[in-house]
């Protein structure tokens, strides 16, 4: 369709109250107030029409924002309080510069890496996010298929909308299971037994969400949403678990464990004999205690700025943690990865791998599985370019000498 015809069609659709009522409010609203029809046409017309049209991962964010209801998009995008930590996660990378090298000749670079005995196409891991069917009808199924096609590991959330059995089937290899433990350890044991029976050998325990958070921006997004929340979350307090297959089959009511301590870690390790990673370590003190308890890996993370409004970027916490672990166990950096250069900087500062969250969710919301795949491809291509620009041929060659801090 010619551009002029297409724009005329959009204007015609906007004139229909039935059609326009089905469009997300973010299309109509701007920072300066309500948009005119001409401005709305410009917004819609500027969006990419397919994953292949994307120049960078932010193109997917714009499409996701146009497709999702305000509450669902707000769930992806917001942090806590003033979003300072969320913003710092990205700003932290801006403070680190990359030292380019010249006359390195023609180069073939190898992005492949081994993490906890598993071989993957790159050091990019798909981080857990619950309720992915709120962003696309295929939810975690689309993410699993993309992980398989692009050869990436992924973590599945306890509050996922797809079961671990289905994810492992679609992915072809066992996912890492992200655990939100229950206050009742019997419920926690039941979840772990199911994960074990599904063939998983790695659990990622999230330790940064056992105190209440205050997601102000999310609640503002919810207020913008004109839909009835009960349509997604049920009529009762228990209704929200109905679409969460990892907890909906528990015999006892699920209640998130609050107030975990190191005794809980020891108890968990007594029951779970597989590999255990702790997600949310941001200090040297906790890194040392993690080593003392014999955990198999650490994820330096502030939950994407959604846990504590510390104002510290994950990348700023990484050197402190790495100085303690000193290569004894893998350290994965999660938070703020938006470009291939960010991946390079994290690895140069000692990370074994990086996790991505919002970027692949943008891709999922925009185009489903093809969107997730393209996000992964774009990040890998950008990462490959930075490796060539710094004269590094493999992951093992990346070091702090390529950075200016």
N, C-alpha and C positions, 0 to 999 in steps of 0.2 A: 504493500500500500504506500502511495506517495505521501510525503510528509504533510502536505497541505490537507489531503483527504483524511489522514490520521488525526490531525489536530481538529478538523471539523467534527469528526466522530466523537472525540473526547468532549468537545463543547456540547454536542448534542446529548451525550450521556449525562453530563453534569446538569443539564437542564431538567432531567428527570429526577423528581424527589425520591423515587423508589431506588434508583441506581445510586444516587449520591449518598443515601442513608447507609448503604453497605460499605462505603469507603472509610478507612481509618481517619480519625479526626486530625492526625498529624499532616494529612494532605491539605486540609483546609486551614489549619492554624500555623502561624509563624510567630517569631519572637515579638514582632511589632503589631500583632493582632490577626484578625481574620483576613485570609487572602481573597483577592478578586478571582473570578473565573479564569481570566487571562493568566494570572500568576499560577493558578492550580494547573493549568495546561502546561506551563513551563516546567513545573515540578515533575509532573508525570512524564513529560516528554524527555526529560533529562536522565531518567532512570535507564539502566542497562536492560536489555530485553532478553538476554541469555547469559549464562556463565561465561561463555567465550568472549563476550563483549567487555569483560572487566579488565581495567587497567591495574587495579590494586584491590585489596580486600575491603576497602572502605566503600567501593561501589556496591558491594553486597549489603552493607549496613544501610545504605539509603533505600534499597529495595525492601529490605526487611522492615524498615520503619514505615514504609508506605503500605505494607501488607498486613502487619500485625495490629491488633487492637491495642489501645494505649497501655492497658494493664500488663499485657503480655510483653510488649516491647519494653516497658518500664522495668519488668522483672529482669530482662537481660542487661539493660544499660546502667541501672542505678547502683550506687554504693550505700554507705551509711552517712548520717549527719550531713555535712557539707560536701561530701564526695571528695574530700581532700586526698585521702589515700588512693582512691580510684584514679584521680588525676595524676598523682605522684608516680603511680606505676608506669605511666607512659613518660612523664617528664624525666624520670630517673634515667632512662636510656638516652635522652637528649643531652644530658650532661657528660656522657662518655663519647669520646671521639675515636674514630678508626684511622689508624696509620696505614696509608696505602703504600704499596711497593711497586717499583717500575722494573721494566726489562726482565720480566720473569719468564718470557717466552710463551709458546702455546701451552695450554694447560688443560688437562682433564681432571676434574675434581670428583672425589668420591664422598657422598653424603652419608653412606651407610654406617651404622653403628651397632654396638652390642650393649644391651642394658639388662642386667640381671640374667644373663645367659640367653637372652632373646635377641635375634637379629632383625633390624628394621631398616627401611629405606632411608631414614633420616632421623635425627635426634628430636623430632617433633612428636609429642604425645598428645592425644585428644583427652582433655580434662573432663571430669564428670560434671554433668548438669542434669538435674531432675526435670521431670515433666516436659520432655522434648516434644511430645505430641501437642503441646500448647503452641508450638512454633511452626509445626508442619504435621500433616496427617500421618506421615510415615515415622516421625520422631526418631527414636534411637535405632530403628531398623535401617533408616536411610544412612545414619551416621556409621553404623556397623558395616554396611556394604561399602561405603566410601573408605573406611579404614582398611578393609580387605583389599580393595582395588589399588589403593595408594601405598599399601604395606606399612601401616602405622599401628602402633598399640593405642588402645583406648581404655579409659576407666569408666565403669558404669556406676551410676549413682544408686544408692539404696532407694531413693524415691523416684526412680526411673518409671516411665510409662511402658516399658518393655522388659520382659523377664531376662534374667541372666542366661537361661537356657536358649532362648530365641536369639539373643545377641551373639552368643558363642557359635550357634549354628550358622548364622548369616556371615559372621566374621571369619569363620573357618579355623580360628585359633582362640584360646581362652583370653577373655578380657581381664584386666585388673578390676577388682571389685572395690569400690569406694564404700566404706562402712560408716554409717551413722548408728552407733550402738543404741540399744534400748536400755531404759532404766532397769528393766527386769533382765538379768543376765540370761535367763532361759530363752527369752525372745532373741537375744543376740546370738546365742548358741544355735537356735533354729535357723536363723539367717545364714550363719557361717556354714552349718551343715549343708544347706542347700547350695551354697556357693561351691563348697568342696565337691559335692556330688555332680555339679555341672562341669567339673574338670578344671576349675580355677586353682592356681597355686599362689596367687598374690593378692593380698588385701591392702588397701590404702585407707588407713584410719584418719579421718578428719578430726583434728584436735583444736581447731580455732573457732568453733561455733557452739561451745557449751555454755556460753553466757548470752544474754539477750542482746540483740542488735537493735538499731534504730534507723530503719531505711526510710527516711523522710521523702526522698524523691520518688520512691516506689509508691508510697501512699498518695502522693500528689497525682501520679499517673493513674492510679486506681480511680481517683475521684473524677478523672477525665473520661473514664470508660462508662458508656451509657448502657452496657449490657447488664444482665442480671448475673451476678457472680455465682449464684447457686447453680446455674446451668453448667458450670465447670467444676465447682467445688462441693456440690451436694448441699442438702438441706440442713445437715447436722454437723457437729464437730468431727464425727467419725467419717463423714461423707467423703472427705478429701482423700482417704486411703483407697477408695474403690478402684481407682485407675492406677494404683501403685502395686503391681504384682509381687514385688519382693516383700511387702509388708501386709498386704490385704489377706494373705492366707495364714497369718499368725493366729494361734489359738487365743492369745491374750491381746488386749488392746495395746497398740504400739505407742510408746511415749519416749521421745528423744532423751538420751542420757545427758544429764547436766552435772557438771562438777567432776569430770574425769581427773584422775591423778596418776602418778607413776605406778601405784599399786594396781590400778586397772590395767595398765599396759602389761605388767607381769602376769596378771590373771588371764588376759587375752592370749598372751604368748604360750601359756600353759595349755590352753585349749586349741589354739590354731598353730599347727606345726609347719605351715607353709611360710612363704616370704611375707614380711610385714613392713610397710612403709608408713611413716608418719607425715601427714600433710598439714602444714601450718607452722612449722618450726621457723623462727625468725631471729633467734638469739644464739650466741655461743654457749650460754649456760644450758639451754635445752638441747643443743646439738651434742654437748658432752654427755648429758643424761641419756640421750638417745643411743649413743655408743655404749654407754654403760649397760643399758637394757638389752643390747644385742639386736637392735632393729636392723633391717636389711637395706634401708634407704630412707632418705629424707626429701620431702618436697618443701622448698622454701616458698611460702605462699601466705598472702593475707586475704585469701578467699576473693581475689579480684576486687579488693577494697570494700567487701561486703561484710566484714567481720568487725574489726576494730578500726576506728578512725585515728590511727597512730600517726599518720602523715609520713610514714616511712615506706618508700617503694620496695618491692620485693628485690629488685636488683641492688638496692643499697644494703639489704640484709645479707645478700649472698656471700660477699667476701668474709664476713664475720663467721658465718656457718662453715664455709669451706676451710677456714684457718684451723678449725677444730677437727673436722672429719679427715682432712689431709689425704684424700684418696682412699680411705678405708672402706667407705660405702658410697654408692651413687648419690649425688645430690641433684635434684631436678628443680629448675626455676619455673615458677608459675606466676603470671601477672604482668600485663602490659606489653606482651609480644604482639607487635603489629607489622613489623617489617623483617626482611631477612637479616638486616644489619643488627636487629635486636637479638636474634638467635645467636649470631656470631659473638656479640658482646657478652652474652650470658655464658657461652661456652669458654670464651677467653678468660673470664673471671672464675672459672673452675666448675661450672655446671656440667653434669654428664649429659643432660638433655633439657628440653624446655617443654612446658605444657601450654596449650592454647585453649581458651574457653570462648569468649565472645566472638572471635573471628569465625569459627566454624558454625556457631549458632546463627550468625548473620547469613552465612551461605545456606544453611539448612532452611531458615525462614524464607529466604529469597527464592530458592530453586530446588529444595530437597537434596537428594543425594548428589546430583551433578554440582550443586552449589558448594557442598562440603568438599567434594573432590577438587574443585577449582581453587578454593581457598588454600588447600594443602599444596597444590601445584604452584600457585603464585608465590607462596612463602618459600618453597624449596628453590624455585628459580631465582628469587631475590637473594637467598642465602648462598646459592652457588655463585652468583655474580660477585658478592662480597668476598667469598673465598678466593676467587680469581684475582680480584683487585688487591688482595693482601698477600698473594703468592702462597696460599696454603692449599695443598692438594687433598688432604684428608682431615677428618675430625681430630685425629691425634696430633696434627701439626698446629692446631689453633691454640694460642697461648696469649698471655697478658702483654707480651711484647708488641702485639699488633694494636694496642689501645693507647690512647692518650687520656689520662684521667685528671 
